[in-house]
Structures are given as C-alpha cells and as structure tokens.
Amino acid sequence: MRFGQRNEPEPTPSNEEMFALEAALRGTLDGIFVVYDRQLVGRSPTFAGQLLMEPRPAIGLLRERMRAFGYTPFLQSNRQQAWIQAIPLADVEIKTNFRLHVGLFLVTVLTTLLTGAFMQGVDPLANPLGLVAGIPFSFTLLAILGTHEFGHYFAARHHGMVVTLPYFIPGPPIPPYPGTFGALIRMKTPVRDRDALFDVAVAGPLAGLVLAIPALLIGLSLSRVLPVPATGTTSFGDSLLTQFLQWAVVGPLPPGHAIFIHPVGLAGWFGLFVTALNLFPVGQLDGGHIAYALFGRYHTRISQLMILILALLGYFSLNWIVWAALLLLLMGIRHTPPLDDITPLDPRRRWLGYFALLLLVLTLPPIPLTIQ
C-alpha cells in the first residue's frame, strides 16, 4: 500500500510569480495561524508561527483555502513553534483502469493455479485439466490477499481519500513460492492526520487475519502426519502463532514425523507470512505507517532498528538479509507526514497499534523456508 503520491513536477515559476503566490498563500492563514517567520524553498512556501485553533479544524480550513491555488498544507510542530508548509499537491481524482486491474488479477489467478497444481504433484502444462488441482490453494490465497487490500480500501474511503482498486501482482509459478508477489492499492490524496493514517494501515493486516487464521486451521485439520523423507521435502517455518495453532489442531508430533499440509492450510501459512512482512515498521509498509502514526519523527530510527534486526535474523536464514537489502534499497526508511502531523493518536488506537506490532512478533517465522 502506498500513500501520498505527488503530481509530476511543474516548471518553477519566476521570482515575481512566487512572491505573489506566497503572499496569496499567506492570506489563507488569516484567523488560523499567526506568522512569525517564513521561508521559500523552490515552489513550497513554509510559514512558522502559532496556531489560533486546534490542528484538526485548522487543517480542514487550510486545505479548502489553499486548494484554489493548487496547494496542500502540511502542519508540523517542534517544541518552540508550529510550521505550515504549502506543497503543490492538489487532490487527484484517479480514473480507474478496470482493464489493468482485471488483467493483473486474471494473470495472478493463473499463476497461483499453476503453483497450487505443481504443489499437488500435477503438471498442468502436460494436462491442462490438472489446473483444477490448484483451485484450493489459489482461491484461498487470493481471498486472503484480496481481503487484506480491501481492508485498506474501505478504511481509506471511510476517511474520504481517493484510492485505487487493488493491483494483484503475479509471480513465477515455481513452488515452493506462491505464484504471486501480493497485491497493493495506491493512495493519491495526502493523508489527513495520524488517525486516518493508522486506520488505513491497520485495517489490511487485521482483515487478512480474519481469513488467514481459519484457513490455516481448516488446512491443518485436513492435513496428514507422515514420516519425514530424507530428501525431497520443503519445510515451511513456524512462527509462535502457527506453532500454537498446530498444537491446538494436530497435537504433539511423533518423533521423525511432520505435518504434510493441505493446500488450504498452506495458503493460510502464506497469508500469515504476508501479514508479518507487511507489519515490518519500515518505510511505506503497513507497519511503517503504524509506526509513524504511533511515534512520529522517531519512525526513521525504528525503521533503522528493524533493518538491523532483519540483518541479525540472517544468522538463521539468508532470506532475511535479502529482505533487509530490498527494503533499504527499494522501500527506504523515510515516511511522508500526514497533513496534520501534530494531533496524536487517541489511546484506543495507540493500544491497537501496540497490538499490531505484537502481531509481527507472533506471525514472523525465524526460518521461513527450508528445502531438503
């Protein structure tokens, strides 16, 4: 999930035009903000001073006034004073490309069907009817991923944001990998405040768990306990949560035996694993949004700490070093602030945020995958 996409940069106006624009934007602050100082960086005027009202109604009035000039206000503060930065980020109405959404979804259905069939020992390339064997895995996994993304979608719409439908991302159908890189939605309007940022971020993982946990329970009840062969097996690692669910459904395993999991249960495992990955408090991941809503400017340090923890987990599995590098290089550790970056989360959301970070500990397997 991605927030706050900016428009393509426009040519920088002349100094005369910028001075006139700055004066006009300063006029939008009347009755809301007392200006003590100001500075101009590129096309973004910044005003320092004191708010004359609470941040939430202030940001609503400022958005309305600045929209006429093609600008959006970002409100922050330090210990001495408040800051309003005017950014050329007018709200963008997204034209939904239904063909692209449907096309990506259909390709992802095909790749997950192929993966599910291959996992069942069926070669659908030789026998196309063998794709039927991949239905339990594909249907369950896509239902979990879709529920996760629509959790974000409906939370965003509840807060009045412009948001795309989910983009499903197909992956190579090469077991033991699931045939998809997940799904995402794109946000084109800035997030209003930390409450909205938190609600949209946490809705996805919680919604996905509503299906992932029952899928794993059902899959475990349909699975078989067999002796472990010496070679030719793939082991999906246990988190604290999957260990507990395994004990609750199957009970203790005899020595030298393992659970050969049903495709529905395997889709549930991948659903929990995707939830854990999204809850990393890094950059623009769901956990990164949650961490920013909770801790604000300390988000960068938390992201750095998470990258370090992943590097240390590389002692158990080199996969985590790869993940740390990808997150650092592709995702980054910084986060775009909401428009109102002053108003803190309310206590109910704060405790739910701590619970979401606890879910990361419960759903993360130290060794995700072992191939013998």
N, C-alpha and C positions, 0 to 999 in steps of 0.2 A: 504494500500500500504506500502511495506517495502523496505528499501534501504540497501545497503552495508552489505550483509550477508557475514560473514567470513568463510573461509575454516575450516575444522576440525583441531585442533592444532596438530602440528607435534612434535616429540621428540626434546628437546632442544639440539643444537649442543654443542660440547665441547668448552672450552675456546679458544683453539688454532683455531678451525674452525671459531668461531665467530670473533676473531681478524682478521683473513684472510678475512672473509666476510665483516667486517666493512671497512677494507682497500679498498676492491673492490668497495663497495658502495660509499665510499668517492671519489674514482676515477671517478664515474659517474657525480660528481658535477663540474668537471673541465670546466671552461668557463661559468658556470651558477651561481655558488654560491661560495663565499669566506667563508671558515670555520674559525670561531673564537674559537669555543668550541664544544665538543661532549660528549655524554654520551650513555651508553648502558644499556637498561632495557630489560632483557630477550632476545628475538630474535629481538628486534627493536632498531637499532641504531638511534640516534637523533643528528642532526648537527645544531648548532646555528651560525649565521653569517649574511652575506649581499648578497642579490640578485644582479646579474650583468645585469639582463634584466627584462622585465615586467613579472608578475606572469603567465599569460596565456601561452605564448610560453615556459616559463621555465618548467611548469608542463608537457607540451606535450613532451619536450625533455627528462625530467627526467623519465616519465613513460616508454618511449621507451628504455632508457638505463637500468633502473632497472628491467625491465621485464625479461631480460636474467638471472637475479639472483633470480627470483621468488618473487620480492618485488614490492611494490607500494608506491610512495611518497605522503605524506600529508604535505601541505605547510600552515603554520600559521605565525602570527607575533604578537608582542606586541609593546609597544611604543619605545623600545630600539633596537630590532633586529628581524630578521626573523628566523623561525625554519623549518627544514625539518625532518620529522620523516618517516623512512622507515619501512613499515609494510608488513609482509608476506601475501599479499592479491592479488595474481595474478588473472587476469581476468578469470572468469569461464564461459565456454560455457555450457549452460543448454540444456540437452536433454529433449525435451518436451514430457511429458507423456499424449498423447492425450486421452487415456482411462480414466485416472483420471479426466481430465478436463471435458470430455463428461459425465462421470458418475455423477460427482457432479452437473453438470448443469441439467441433466435429473431428478435427485432426487429433486433439487430445483424447477424445473417446477412442479413436482408432489405435493410438499408441499405447494407451492403457489396456485396451482389449488384447492387443498383441502381447504385452508384457504378462498380463494375467494368464493367457493361454500357455505361453512359454513356461511360466512357473508351474503349471499343471502338467508339464511334460508333453504338451500338444504343440505341433508345428503347424500353425495356420497358414504358413506360406505354401506348404505342400497340400494342405487340406483346408480351404477357406472356411468350411463349416466348423472347423475347430475353434474359430473365434468365439463360439458360444461358451467355451470353457473359461474364457476370460471375463465373462459378464459379472460374476460375483465380486471379483476384485475391482474391476473398472467402475461399476455402478457405486459401490460403497465408497471408494476413494474420491470419486468426483462429487458425490453427495457431501462428503466431509469438507472438501475444498470449497465447494460452492456455498455451503452454509457459512463457512468462515468468512468468505468475501461478502456475502450478502448481509452478514452481521455488521461489517463496516459500512456497507451501502446504506442500509436503513438507518443506522445511527447518524450517518452524515446527513441524510435527507431530513431527519428529525431536527437537526440543527440548522437547516436551511442552506446547506452547502451544495454547490454544483459538483456532481460526481459521475464518473462513467460506470457503465455496467462492468462486470468482471472480465478481465482478459485471462483466459486459460492459456498456459504456456506448455506446448507439447515437448516431450523429451524423447531421446532414443529408446526404443523398446528393447533394452538389453538388461535382463534380470541379472542381479537382484535389485536393480534400480527400478523405480516405479513407472517409468514411461512419461513422466511429466515433471516440470520444474515448478509446479504450483500454479497459483493464479494471483492476480493483483487488480486493484482498482486505482484510478487516478483522480486526485483532487485538483481542481483548477481554481478554486477560490481559497484565499487565505483563511486559516482557522481563526475563529473569533476570539476565543480565550482558552485557558487551560482546561476548563471543564469540558468544552467541546472536543478539544484535542484528546483528552483522556477517554471520553465516552466512545469516540470513533475507534480509537486504538484498541481498547479492551474488549469491545463488542465482538471482534473477529475471533480471537482465541477462545473466548467463553462459548460463543455459538458453535465453533468447531468441536469443542469438547463434548457438547451435548450429543453429538453423533459418534465421535471417535471412541469414547469410553464404552457405550453399548455395543458398538461394532466389535471391539476387542473382546468384550465379554461373550458375545454370541459366537465369535470365531473360536475362542478358547473352548467353549462347550462343544463345538463341532470338530475339534482337533483330535489328533491321535498321539499317544505316548508310545514311542518306539525306541529300541536300542540305537545308539548313535553310531553310524558307519565311520570307518577310519578316515575316509576321504569322500570328496564329492558333496559336501554339505555347506550351506550358508547359514551362519548364526546371526540373528538379529538381537542386538544387545538389550539388556533390561535396564530400565530406569527404576526408581523407587516405586513409582506408581504401577508400572507393568509387573514388577515382582509381586506387589500386593495383590493385584488382580489375578495373576497366575496362581498364587497360593489360594485365593478365595474360590476359584473355579476348579482347578485341577488338583490342588493339594500338593504335598511333597512328592518329588520325583524319585523313582528307584535309582540306585547308582548305575551310571552308564547309560541312562535313558534321557530323552529330550522330548519336548513338545514339537511335533510336526504340524505347524499351524495352518488352519483353514484360510483360504483366500480372503474371506470377510475379516478374519482376525488380523491378517497381515495388512489389509487396508487400514484397519483401526490403529495398528502399530505405526504405520506411516503418518496417519493423522495426528497422533500424539507427538511424533518426531517433528513434523512440520510446525506444530504448536510451539514446541521447545525452541526451534530455530527462530521463529517469529518473535519470541519473547526475549531474545538477546537484547539487552539495553544498549543498543548501538545504533547511531545514525537515524535513518528513516524507517527502521524496522518497527513493528508494533511495540516491542519492548523499549525501543528508543523513544517513541512518542510518550509512553507511560512514564519513563524515567524523567523526561523533560517536564511533563506535567507535574510530577512529584517534586523534583529537585531543581528545576530551572537551570541557572547558569552552571551548576555543578554537573550537568549532563555530560559534558565533554570528559571530565575526569572519570565518570562512571563508565563511559564508552571505552576509554583507555584501559581501565581496570578489566573490563570484560575481554578485550583483545588479549591482555596478558594472561587471563585465566584460560582462554582457549589455547594459547601457546603452551601453557603448562599441561593442559589436558592432552597435548600432543605426545606426552610420555606414554599414555595409554593407547592412543590411536593417532596416526599421522593425519587422518582426515581433519582433525581439529586445527592443525597448523595450516592446512589448505583453506579451511573456512576463515581462520583469522586473517590470512593474507587477502582473500577475496573481499571480506568485509572492509578491511582497511583501505584497499586499493579502489574498490568499486563503490562501496556504500559511503565510506568516510565516517567521521565521528562527530561531525557538527550537525546542528539542528536549526531549522528556521523557526524563529519565535512566533507565537500567535500574535494577533493584533493587540490584544490586552495581555501583556506579559507581567502585570502587576498583581491582579487578583489571584490569590492562591486557591488550590483545590479545597472543597469543603471536606470535613472529617470523614463522611461516608465514602467519598471517592478515594480519599487518601488510604483508608484501610483496605479498600478493594484493590488499590494499586499495590500495596504490600503483598496482598494475597496473590496477585498476578505474578509478581516476582518470585514468590514461593513456588508457584506452579512451574516455573522454569527449573527449579531445583528438583521437583518431583518428576518431571517428564523428560529430563535430559539423561540419556544413557551415556556413561563414560566411554564405552566402546560400542559405537553404533552398529558396526558390521564386521564379521569375521568370516572369511572364505577359506575353507579347507579343501 
